[in-house]
Amino acid sequence: RRGRTMSAVLAQAPAAEAVEDLAASLQEAGTVAAPPEDADAAIEEIGLREKESDQVIDKSDKKDPLYAISITSFEDPALELGELILKGLYEMKFSRPSKIQAASLPKIKMGRNLLAQAHNGTGKTCCFVLGMLRIVTPDTTPQALCICPTRELAKQIEEEVLKMGKYLILHKGIKVKCILRDERWERGERITEQIVIGTPGKIVSLLNMKVLDGGSIRMFVLDEADEMLNLGGLGDQSKRIRQRLRKDVQTLFFSATYTDAVKRLATQLSMDNPWSQIEVKREHIFNDQVAQYFYRTNGVTEKLERLTEILSVVNVGQCIIFVHLRDTVEQLANTLTANGHPVSPLHGRMEAGARDKVLVDFRNGTTRFLVTTNVLSRGIDVPAVTLVINYDMPVRKGGTADPDTYLHRVGRTGRFGRKGSALNMIHDEKEMVVLKQIEAYFDRQGLIKEIPPDTDGEEFEKILNVQ
């Protein structure tokens, strides 16, 4: 089987404190185990650091089931993906596992709880989608549950499952349900789809109504896990979901960033199953395919003027412009559109249907420029995005830098080996301090290069054009 070609397969048929509170409450409820005592054993490989709760990978033994680096093909018998899954995977142009896929897929197959971290755009979604597809059966009960922070990300994950699971759906009757906030359900109704995707609030509601049977779930995925567990509201909802699931459910955490508190929670959620951790050293977490720059202006008026000029001269595929406030989204979009640059706004206060249309138009290339808040900073994959502009630097309450949000914003470009650029527009010393705090956090001083103030349009195009 290992020796068969791709074409042969295709030809075959068919907040830290909030997290600590969450961990404590789960442990008190008796639904989690204490962290394993020997959880500090670590190995270094392929830029990833791996930890195992009960054993260390033997890198000299290629037959060791934990030796993930030996997985170089999706057809490896150790993964047990099956012909139908492989056919859908290859139709999506996947050829061989990425580093995070090679490291995580064997552990997922073994039933281990997993905390997985990797660079943006390296294929984390594929890992848990394959995991869900591999474990579901035609039984008309929900068996895999995936939660994520936003409806946009939930719909994107649904699309990936539908494409990757195309032949399972066609030949085995597997069904997928993306649960959105505006859907209405009645008591007595039952979700029978095997794979369920949604945001935490709606999932909690359906569990309470017994529309969704938590007892039948065998795999629980938290995408953008740090966001899910660090925010008060989402963290509380995620806790309530976890308490409604069976004790031995396999739990998978995926994100590009993690706090230490989230990592501790993941070990406590190990239950009776062994757990694994895959992480990237902080100084290596940035995608080297993305060139990062900053440009200083004298105040917000000049910043807007320069942004308008930049959009006029820079030849990009598509561009996402990030701002801090919802009101700024509308104001900036209106101003840029009035100046001859049609820009689509997207933020959390918009109606669901309007948000969906904006994102569909952007994905289809109908619009080139999108102005948004952090609602679109995580997980969203639009391959044609070659430029990200931080019009406002990402900050936490109180004005200090938010390095994780910066990483996620920049990660909207340069995905899956493509090149991209990120431009930070700095209009005062406070924003300059934020930029330096971000560099210091990742221990990458000088990572973000300055574009001189006297740079003209032609030079801007040379610097930022990655096509």
ZILINWO-V224637 format. One record per residue. N is the residue number from 1. RES is the residue in one letter. PSI is psi in whole degrees, 0 to 359 (999 if undefined). BURIAL is + if it has 9 or more other ideal C-beta (glycine too) atoms within 8 Angstrom, else -. D_LAST is the distance of its C-alpha to the last C-alpha in whole Angstrom. Layout:
BEGIN
n:N res:RES psi:PSI burial:BURIAL d_last:D_LAST
n:N res:RES psi:PSI burial:BURIAL d_last:D_LAST
END
This chain:
BEGIN
n:1 res:R psi:320 burial:- d_last:39
n:2 res:R psi:329 burial:- d_last:37
n:3 res:G psi:352 burial:- d_last:36
n:4 res:R psi:152 burial:- d_last:35
n:5 res:T psi:166 burial:- d_last:32
n:6 res:M psi:318 burial:- d_last:29
n:7 res:S psi:328 burial:- d_last:30
n:8 res:A psi:320 burial:- d_last:34
n:9 res:V psi:317 burial:+ d_last:34
n:10 res:L psi:329 burial:+ d_last:32
n:11 res:A psi:340 burial:- d_last:35
n:12 res:Q psi:161 burial:- d_last:37
n:13 res:A psi:211 burial:- d_last:38
n:14 res:P psi:999 burial:- d_last:39
n:15 res:A psi:135 burial:- d_last:38
n:16 res:A psi:313 burial:+ d_last:40
n:17 res:E psi:317 burial:- d_last:44
n:18 res:A psi:323 burial:+ d_last:43
n:19 res:V psi:319 burial:+ d_last:42
n:20 res:E psi:318 burial:+ d_last:45
n:21 res:D psi:318 burial:- d_last:47
n:22 res:L psi:315 burial:+ d_last:45
n:23 res:A psi:317 burial:+ d_last:46
n:24 res:A psi:316 burial:- d_last:50
n:25 res:S psi:323 burial:+ d_last:50
n:26 res:L psi:320 burial:+ d_last:49
n:27 res:Q psi:321 burial:+ d_last:51
n:28 res:E psi:325 burial:- d_last:54
n:29 res:A psi:354 burial:- d_last:54
n:30 res:G psi:16 burial:- d_last:54
n:31 res:T psi:0 burial:+ d_last:51
n:32 res:V psi:159 burial:+ d_last:49
n:33 res:A psi:159 burial:- d_last:50
n:34 res:A psi:157 burial:- d_last:50
n:35 res:P psi:139 burial:+ d_last:48
n:36 res:P psi:142 burial:+ d_last:48
n:37 res:E psi:328 burial:- d_last:50
n:38 res:D psi:38 burial:- d_last:48
n:39 res:A psi:3 burial:+ d_last:45
n:40 res:D psi:358 burial:- d_last:44
n:41 res:A psi:127 burial:+ d_last:43
n:42 res:A psi:152 burial:- d_last:40
n:43 res:I psi:158 burial:+ d_last:38
n:44 res:E psi:131 burial:- d_last:35
n:45 res:E psi:145 burial:+ d_last:32
n:46 res:I psi:36 burial:- d_last:28
n:47 res:G psi:0 burial:- d_last:28
n:48 res:L psi:147 burial:+ d_last:30
n:49 res:R psi:129 burial:+ d_last:33
n:50 res:E psi:143 burial:+ d_last:35
n:51 res:K psi:143 burial:+ d_last:39
n:52 res:E psi:145 burial:+ d_last:42
n:53 res:S psi:333 burial:+ d_last:45
n:54 res:D psi:352 burial:- d_last:47
n:55 res:Q psi:159 burial:- d_last:46
n:56 res:V psi:143 burial:- d_last:43
n:57 res:I psi:131 burial:+ d_last:41
n:58 res:D psi:99 burial:- d_last:43
n:59 res:K psi:349 burial:- d_last:40
n:60 res:S psi:347 burial:- d_last:42
n:61 res:D psi:100 burial:- d_last:43
n:62 res:K psi:347 burial:- d_last:41
n:63 res:K psi:352 burial:- d_last:43
n:64 res:D psi:123 burial:- d_last:43
n:65 res:P psi:341 burial:- d_last:41
n:66 res:L psi:359 burial:+ d_last:40
n:67 res:Y psi:79 burial:+ d_last:38
n:68 res:A psi:335 burial:+ d_last:35
n:69 res:I psi:342 burial:+ d_last:33
n:70 res:S psi:348 burial:- d_last:35
n:71 res:I psi:106 burial:+ d_last:33
n:72 res:T psi:0 burial:- d_last:30
n:73 res:S psi:143 burial:- d_last:30
n:74 res:F psi:344 burial:+ d_last:31
n:75 res:E psi:2 burial:+ d_last:34
n:76 res:D psi:128 burial:+ d_last:35
n:77 res:P psi:334 burial:- d_last:39
n:78 res:A psi:337 burial:- d_last:39
n:79 res:L psi:334 burial:+ d_last:37
n:80 res:E psi:49 burial:- d_last:39
n:81 res:L psi:329 burial:+ d_last:36
n:82 res:G psi:157 burial:- d_last:38
n:83 res:E psi:319 burial:+ d_last:37
n:84 res:L psi:319 burial:+ d_last:36
n:85 res:I psi:316 burial:+ d_last:33
n:86 res:L psi:321 burial:+ d_last:32
n:87 res:K psi:315 burial:+ d_last:31
n:88 res:G psi:321 burial:+ d_last:29
n:89 res:L psi:315 burial:+ d_last:27
n:90 res:Y psi:329 burial:+ d_last:26
n:91 res:E psi:336 burial:+ d_last:26
n:92 res:M psi:7 burial:- d_last:23
n:93 res:K psi:18 burial:- d_last:21
n:94 res:F psi:133 burial:- d_last:23
n:95 res:S psi:315 burial:- d_last:24
n:96 res:R psi:157 burial:- d_last:25
n:97 res:P psi:140 burial:+ d_last:26
n:98 res:S psi:177 burial:+ d_last:24
n:99 res:K psi:313 burial:+ d_last:26
n:100 res:I psi:326 burial:+ d_last:27
n:101 res:Q psi:317 burial:+ d_last:28
n:102 res:A psi:325 burial:+ d_last:30
n:103 res:A psi:326 burial:+ d_last:31
n:104 res:S psi:326 burial:+ d_last:32
n:105 res:L psi:318 burial:+ d_last:33
n:106 res:P psi:324 burial:+ d_last:36
n:107 res:K psi:320 burial:+ d_last:37
n:108 res:I psi:316 burial:+ d_last:37
n:109 res:K psi:326 burial:+ d_last:39
n:110 res:M psi:355 burial:- d_last:42
n:111 res:G psi:14 burial:- d_last:42
n:112 res:R psi:144 burial:+ d_last:41
n:113 res:N psi:144 burial:+ d_last:40
n:114 res:L psi:131 burial:+ d_last:37
n:115 res:L psi:109 burial:+ d_last:35
n:116 res:A psi:130 burial:+ d_last:31
n:117 res:Q psi:138 burial:+ d_last:29
n:118 res:A psi:168 burial:+ d_last:25
n:119 res:H psi:153 burial:+ d_last:22
n:120 res:N psi:142 burial:+ d_last:20
n:121 res:G psi:25 burial:+ d_last:18
n:122 res:T psi:4 burial:+ d_last:20
n:123 res:G psi:30 burial:+ d_last:22
n:124 res:K psi:320 burial:+ d_last:25
n:125 res:T psi:319 burial:+ d_last:26
n:126 res:C psi:324 burial:+ d_last:26
n:127 res:C psi:307 burial:+ d_last:29
n:128 res:F psi:335 burial:+ d_last:31
n:129 res:V psi:314 burial:+ d_last:31
n:130 res:L psi:322 burial:+ d_last:32
n:131 res:G psi:315 burial:+ d_last:35
n:132 res:M psi:315 burial:+ d_last:36
n:133 res:L psi:326 burial:+ d_last:36
n:134 res:R psi:329 burial:+ d_last:37
n:135 res:I psi:345 burial:+ d_last:40
n:136 res:V psi:151 burial:+ d_last:41
n:137 res:T psi:169 burial:- d_last:44
n:138 res:P psi:354 burial:- d_last:45
n:139 res:D psi:137 burial:- d_last:48
n:140 res:T psi:61 burial:- d_last:47
n:141 res:T psi:149 burial:- d_last:47
n:142 res:P psi:129 burial:+ d_last:44
n:143 res:Q psi:337 burial:+ d_last:43
n:144 res:A psi:130 burial:+ d_last:39
n:145 res:L psi:127 burial:+ d_last:38
n:146 res:C psi:125 burial:+ d_last:35
n:147 res:I psi:149 burial:+ d_last:35
n:148 res:C psi:168 burial:+ d_last:32
n:149 res:P psi:330 burial:+ d_last:32
n:150 res:T psi:157 burial:+ d_last:30
n:151 res:R psi:325 burial:+ d_last:31
n:152 res:E psi:316 burial:+ d_last:27
n:153 res:L psi:322 burial:+ d_last:27
n:154 res:A psi:316 burial:+ d_last:30
n:155 res:K psi:324 burial:+ d_last:28
n:156 res:Q psi:318 burial:+ d_last:25
n:157 res:I psi:318 burial:+ d_last:27
n:158 res:E psi:316 burial:+ d_last:30
n:159 res:E psi:320 burial:- d_last:27
n:160 res:E psi:318 burial:+ d_last:26
n:161 res:V psi:318 burial:+ d_last:30
n:162 res:L psi:322 burial:+ d_last:30
n:163 res:K psi:313 burial:+ d_last:28
n:164 res:M psi:326 burial:+ d_last:29
n:165 res:G psi:18 burial:+ d_last:32
n:166 res:K psi:315 burial:+ d_last:32
n:167 res:Y psi:335 burial:+ d_last:35
n:168 res:L psi:319 burial:+ d_last:37
n:169 res:I psi:318 burial:+ d_last:37
n:170 res:L psi:318 burial:- d_last:38
n:171 res:H psi:339 burial:+ d_last:41
n:172 res:K psi:359 burial:- d_last:42
n:173 res:G psi:19 burial:- d_last:42
n:174 res:I psi:138 burial:+ d_last:40
n:175 res:K psi:154 burial:+ d_last:39
n:176 res:V psi:138 burial:+ d_last:36
n:177 res:K psi:119 burial:+ d_last:37
n:178 res:C psi:116 burial:+ d_last:35
n:179 res:I psi:119 burial:+ d_last:37
n:180 res:L psi:157 burial:+ d_last:36
n:181 res:R psi:327 burial:- d_last:38
n:182 res:D psi:2 burial:- d_last:39
n:183 res:E psi:145 burial:- d_last:41
n:184 res:R psi:135 burial:- d_last:45
n:185 res:W psi:151 burial:- d_last:47
n:186 res:E psi:149 burial:- d_last:51
n:187 res:R psi:140 burial:- d_last:53
n:188 res:G psi:337 burial:- d_last:54
n:189 res:E psi:155 burial:- d_last:51
n:190 res:R psi:137 burial:- d_last:49
n:191 res:I psi:123 burial:+ d_last:45
n:192 res:T psi:353 burial:- d_last:46
n:193 res:E psi:144 burial:+ d_last:42
n:194 res:Q psi:329 burial:+ d_last:41
n:195 res:I psi:125 burial:+ d_last:38
n:196 res:V psi:133 burial:+ d_last:38
n:197 res:I psi:140 burial:+ d_last:35
n:198 res:G psi:179 burial:+ d_last:35
n:199 res:T psi:155 burial:+ d_last:35
n:200 res:P psi:318 burial:+ d_last:38
n:201 res:G psi:314 burial:+ d_last:41
n:202 res:K psi:323 burial:+ d_last:41
n:203 res:I psi:317 burial:+ d_last:41
n:204 res:V psi:314 burial:+ d_last:44
n:205 res:S psi:316 burial:- d_last:46
n:206 res:L psi:330 burial:+ d_last:46
n:207 res:L psi:318 burial:+ d_last:47
n:208 res:N psi:323 burial:- d_last:50
n:209 res:M psi:354 burial:+ d_last:51
n:210 res:K psi:22 burial:- d_last:51
n:211 res:V psi:324 burial:+ d_last:49
n:212 res:L psi:125 burial:+ d_last:46
n:213 res:D psi:104 burial:+ d_last:48
n:214 res:G psi:338 burial:+ d_last:47
n:215 res:G psi:343 burial:- d_last:50
n:216 res:S psi:355 burial:- d_last:48
n:217 res:I psi:127 burial:+ d_last:45
n:218 res:R psi:342 burial:+ d_last:44
n:219 res:M psi:130 burial:+ d_last:40
n:220 res:F psi:118 burial:+ d_last:39
n:221 res:V psi:131 burial:+ d_last:35
n:222 res:L psi:105 burial:+ d_last:34
n:223 res:D psi:145 burial:+ d_last:30
n:224 res:E psi:53 burial:+ d_last:29
n:225 res:A psi:325 burial:+ d_last:33
n:226 res:D psi:322 burial:+ d_last:33
n:227 res:E psi:321 burial:+ d_last:32
n:228 res:M psi:330 burial:+ d_last:35
n:229 res:L psi:348 burial:+ d_last:37
n:230 res:N psi:334 burial:+ d_last:37
n:231 res:L psi:139 burial:+ d_last:37
n:232 res:G psi:306 burial:- d_last:41
n:233 res:G psi:309 burial:- d_last:41
n:234 res:L psi:323 burial:+ d_last:38
n:235 res:G psi:317 burial:+ d_last:40
n:236 res:D psi:318 burial:+ d_last:44
n:237 res:Q psi:320 burial:+ d_last:42
n:238 res:S psi:321 burial:+ d_last:41
n:239 res:K psi:315 burial:+ d_last:44
n:240 res:R psi:324 burial:+ d_last:46
n:241 res:I psi:313 burial:+ d_last:44
n:242 res:R psi:324 burial:+ d_last:45
n:243 res:Q psi:343 burial:+ d_last:48
n:244 res:R psi:359 burial:- d_last:49
n:245 res:L psi:162 burial:+ d_last:47
n:246 res:R psi:154 burial:- d_last:49
n:247 res:K psi:329 burial:- d_last:50
n:248 res:D psi:16 burial:- d_last:48
n:249 res:V psi:139 burial:+ d_last:45
n:250 res:Q psi:125 burial:+ d_last:42
n:251 res:T psi:127 burial:+ d_last:40
n:252 res:L psi:124 burial:+ d_last:36
n:253 res:F psi:130 burial:+ d_last:34
n:254 res:F psi:134 burial:+ d_last:30
n:255 res:S psi:169 burial:+ d_last:28
n:256 res:A psi:345 burial:+ d_last:26
n:257 res:T psi:148 burial:+ d_last:28
n:258 res:Y psi:144 burial:+ d_last:32
n:259 res:T psi:163 burial:+ d_last:35
n:260 res:D psi:326 burial:- d_last:38
n:261 res:A psi:320 burial:+ d_last:40
n:262 res:V psi:320 burial:+ d_last:38
n:263 res:K psi:319 burial:+ d_last:38
n:264 res:R psi:320 burial:+ d_last:42
n:265 res:L psi:320 burial:+ d_last:42
n:266 res:A psi:320 burial:+ d_last:40
n:267 res:T psi:325 burial:+ d_last:43
n:268 res:Q psi:338 burial:+ d_last:46
n:269 res:L psi:10 burial:+ d_last:44
n:270 res:S psi:341 burial:+ d_last:45
n:271 res:M psi:225 burial:+ d_last:48
n:272 res:D psi:357 burial:- d_last:50
n:273 res:N psi:146 burial:+ d_last:47
n:274 res:P psi:153 burial:+ d_last:45
n:275 res:W psi:157 burial:+ d_last:42
n:276 res:S psi:152 burial:+ d_last:39
n:277 res:Q psi:131 burial:+ d_last:36
n:278 res:I psi:121 burial:+ d_last:33
n:279 res:E psi:164 burial:+ d_last:31
n:280 res:V psi:137 burial:+ d_last:28
n:281 res:K psi:141 burial:- d_last:30
n:282 res:R psi:320 burial:- d_last:29
n:283 res:E psi:349 burial:- d_last:27
n:284 res:H psi:5 burial:- d_last:25
n:285 res:I psi:337 burial:+ d_last:24
n:286 res:F psi:146 burial:+ d_last:20
n:287 res:N psi:117 burial:+ d_last:17
n:288 res:D psi:350 burial:- d_last:16
n:289 res:Q psi:349 burial:- d_last:13
n:290 res:V psi:117 burial:+ d_last:13
n:291 res:A psi:129 burial:+ d_last:13
n:292 res:Q psi:135 burial:+ d_last:16
n:293 res:Y psi:161 burial:+ d_last:17
n:294 res:F psi:152 burial:+ d_last:20
n:295 res:Y psi:126 burial:+ d_last:21
n:296 res:R psi:138 burial:+ d_last:25
n:297 res:T psi:163 burial:+ d_last:26
n:298 res:N psi:81 burial:- d_last:30
n:299 res:G psi:172 burial:- d_last:31
n:300 res:V psi:330 burial:- d_last:29
n:301 res:T psi:312 burial:- d_last:30
n:302 res:E psi:326 burial:+ d_last:27
n:303 res:K psi:317 burial:+ d_last:25
n:304 res:L psi:319 burial:+ d_last:25
n:305 res:E psi:315 burial:- d_last:25
n:306 res:R psi:324 burial:+ d_last:22
n:307 res:L psi:317 burial:+ d_last:20
n:308 res:T psi:317 burial:+ d_last:20
n:309 res:E psi:318 burial:+ d_last:19
n:310 res:I psi:315 burial:+ d_last:16
n:311 res:L psi:337 burial:+ d_last:15
n:312 res:S psi:329 burial:+ d_last:16
n:313 res:V psi:337 burial:+ d_last:14
n:314 res:V psi:129 burial:+ d_last:11
n:315 res:N psi:98 burial:- d_last:8
n:316 res:V psi:159 burial:+ d_last:7
n:317 res:G psi:289 burial:- d_last:8
n:318 res:Q psi:160 burial:+ d_last:11
n:319 res:C psi:135 burial:+ d_last:13
n:320 res:I psi:129 burial:+ d_last:16
n:321 res:I psi:120 burial:+ d_last:18
n:322 res:F psi:135 burial:+ d_last:21
n:323 res:V psi:172 burial:+ d_last:25
n:324 res:H psi:324 burial:- d_last:28
n:325 res:L psi:151 burial:- d_last:30
n:326 res:R psi:318 burial:+ d_last:31
n:327 res:D psi:323 burial:- d_last:32
n:328 res:T psi:326 burial:+ d_last:29
n:329 res:V psi:308 burial:+ d_last:27
n:330 res:E psi:315 burial:+ d_last:29
n:331 res:Q psi:314 burial:- d_last:29
n:332 res:L psi:319 burial:+ d_last:26
n:333 res:A psi:317 burial:+ d_last:25
n:334 res:N psi:317 burial:- d_last:28
n:335 res:T psi:314 burial:+ d_last:27
n:336 res:L psi:321 burial:+ d_last:23
n:337 res:T psi:319 burial:+ d_last:24
n:338 res:A psi:335 burial:- d_last:27
n:339 res:N psi:16 burial:- d_last:25
n:340 res:G psi:13 burial:- d_last:23
n:341 res:H psi:90 burial:+ d_last:20
n:342 res:P psi:117 burial:- d_last:21
n:343 res:V psi:137 burial:+ d_last:21
n:344 res:S psi:133 burial:+ d_last:22
n:345 res:P psi:148 burial:+ d_last:25
n:346 res:L psi:124 burial:+ d_last:25
n:347 res:H psi:170 burial:+ d_last:28
n:348 res:G psi:346 burial:- d_last:31
n:349 res:R psi:352 burial:- d_last:34
n:350 res:M psi:155 burial:+ d_last:32
n:351 res:E psi:148 burial:- d_last:34
n:352 res:A psi:316 burial:+ d_last:33
n:353 res:G psi:322 burial:- d_last:32
n:354 res:A psi:320 burial:- d_last:30
n:355 res:R psi:316 burial:+ d_last:28
n:356 res:D psi:316 burial:+ d_last:28
n:357 res:K psi:317 burial:- d_last:27
n:358 res:V psi:315 burial:+ d_last:24
n:359 res:L psi:322 burial:+ d_last:22
n:360 res:V psi:315 burial:- d_last:23
n:361 res:D psi:322 burial:+ d_last:21
n:362 res:F psi:316 burial:+ d_last:18
n:363 res:R psi:321 burial:- d_last:18
n:364 res:N psi:353 burial:- d_last:18
n:365 res:G psi:8 burial:- d_last:16
n:366 res:T psi:324 burial:- d_last:19
n:367 res:T psi:146 burial:+ d_last:18
n:368 res:R psi:332 burial:- d_last:14
n:369 res:F psi:135 burial:+ d_last:16
n:370 res:L psi:128 burial:+ d_last:19
n:371 res:V psi:129 burial:+ d_last:21
n:372 res:T psi:169 burial:+ d_last:23
n:373 res:T psi:195 burial:+ d_last:26
n:374 res:N psi:356 burial:+ d_last:26
n:375 res:V psi:336 burial:+ d_last:27
n:376 res:L psi:14 burial:+ d_last:23
n:377 res:S psi:344 burial:+ d_last:22
n:378 res:R psi:130 burial:+ d_last:24
n:379 res:G psi:334 burial:+ d_last:23
n:380 res:I psi:131 burial:+ d_last:21
n:381 res:D psi:110 burial:- d_last:18
n:382 res:V psi:101 burial:+ d_last:15
n:383 res:P psi:331 burial:- d_last:12
n:384 res:A psi:356 burial:- d_last:10
n:385 res:V psi:114 burial:+ d_last:11
n:386 res:T psi:352 burial:+ d_last:8
n:387 res:L psi:130 burial:+ d_last:10
n:388 res:V psi:131 burial:+ d_last:14
n:389 res:I psi:122 burial:+ d_last:17
n:390 res:N psi:92 burial:+ d_last:20
n:391 res:Y psi:322 burial:+ d_last:22
n:392 res:D psi:133 burial:+ d_last:25
n:393 res:M psi:146 burial:+ d_last:25
n:394 res:P psi:126 burial:+ d_last:27
n:395 res:V psi:155 burial:+ d_last:30
n:396 res:R psi:175 burial:- d_last:33
n:397 res:K psi:132 burial:- d_last:37
n:398 res:G psi:348 burial:- d_last:38
n:399 res:G psi:1 burial:- d_last:35
n:400 res:T psi:160 burial:- d_last:34
n:401 res:A psi:148 burial:+ d_last:31
n:402 res:D psi:83 burial:+ d_last:29
n:403 res:P psi:322 burial:+ d_last:27
n:404 res:D psi:318 burial:- d_last:27
n:405 res:T psi:322 burial:+ d_last:26
n:406 res:Y psi:313 burial:+ d_last:23
n:407 res:L psi:317 burial:+ d_last:22
n:408 res:H psi:320 burial:+ d_last:22
n:409 res:R psi:308 burial:+ d_last:20
n:410 res:V psi:331 burial:+ d_last:17
n:411 res:G psi:0 burial:+ d_last:17
n:412 res:R psi:351 burial:+ d_last:16
n:413 res:T psi:169 burial:+ d_last:12
n:414 res:G psi:35 burial:+ d_last:11
n:415 res:R psi:144 burial:+ d_last:14
n:416 res:F psi:46 burial:- d_last:15
n:417 res:G psi:354 burial:- d_last:13
n:418 res:R psi:161 burial:+ d_last:10
n:419 res:K psi:154 burial:+ d_last:8
n:420 res:G psi:171 burial:+ d_last:9
n:421 res:S psi:150 burial:+ d_last:10
n:422 res:A psi:129 burial:+ d_last:14
n:423 res:L psi:123 burial:+ d_last:16
n:424 res:N psi:121 burial:+ d_last:20
n:425 res:M psi:116 burial:+ d_last:22
n:426 res:I psi:120 burial:+ d_last:25
n:427 res:H psi:354 burial:+ d_last:28
n:428 res:D psi:176 burial:- d_last:31
n:429 res:E psi:330 burial:- d_last:32
n:430 res:K psi:317 burial:- d_last:33
n:431 res:E psi:328 burial:+ d_last:29
n:432 res:M psi:322 burial:+ d_last:29
n:433 res:V psi:318 burial:+ d_last:31
n:434 res:V psi:315 burial:+ d_last:30
n:435 res:L psi:316 burial:+ d_last:26
n:436 res:K psi:326 burial:- d_last:29
n:437 res:Q psi:322 burial:+ d_last:30
n:438 res:I psi:314 burial:+ d_last:27
n:439 res:E psi:318 burial:+ d_last:27
n:440 res:A psi:321 burial:- d_last:30
n:441 res:Y psi:317 burial:+ d_last:30
n:442 res:F psi:5 burial:+ d_last:28
n:443 res:D psi:45 burial:- d_last:29
n:444 res:R psi:58 burial:- d_last:26
n:445 res:Q psi:134 burial:- d_last:27
n:446 res:G psi:3 burial:- d_last:24
n:447 res:L psi:321 burial:+ d_last:22
n:448 res:I psi:111 burial:+ d_last:20
n:449 res:K psi:144 burial:+ d_last:20
n:450 res:E psi:138 burial:- d_last:21
n:451 res:I psi:122 burial:+ d_last:19
n:452 res:P psi:147 burial:- d_last:22
n:453 res:P psi:331 burial:- d_last:24
n:454 res:D psi:14 burial:- d_last:24
n:455 res:T psi:128 burial:+ d_last:20
n:456 res:D psi:177 burial:- d_last:19
n:457 res:G psi:319 burial:+ d_last:17
n:458 res:E psi:320 burial:- d_last:15
n:459 res:E psi:322 burial:- d_last:15
n:460 res:F psi:317 burial:+ d_last:14
n:461 res:E psi:319 burial:+ d_last:11
n:462 res:K psi:321 burial:- d_last:10
n:463 res:I psi:315 burial:+ d_last:11
n:464 res:L psi:346 burial:+ d_last:9
n:465 res:N psi:115 burial:+ d_last:6
n:466 res:V psi:10 burial:+ d_last:4
n:467 res:Q psi:999 burial:- d_last:0
END
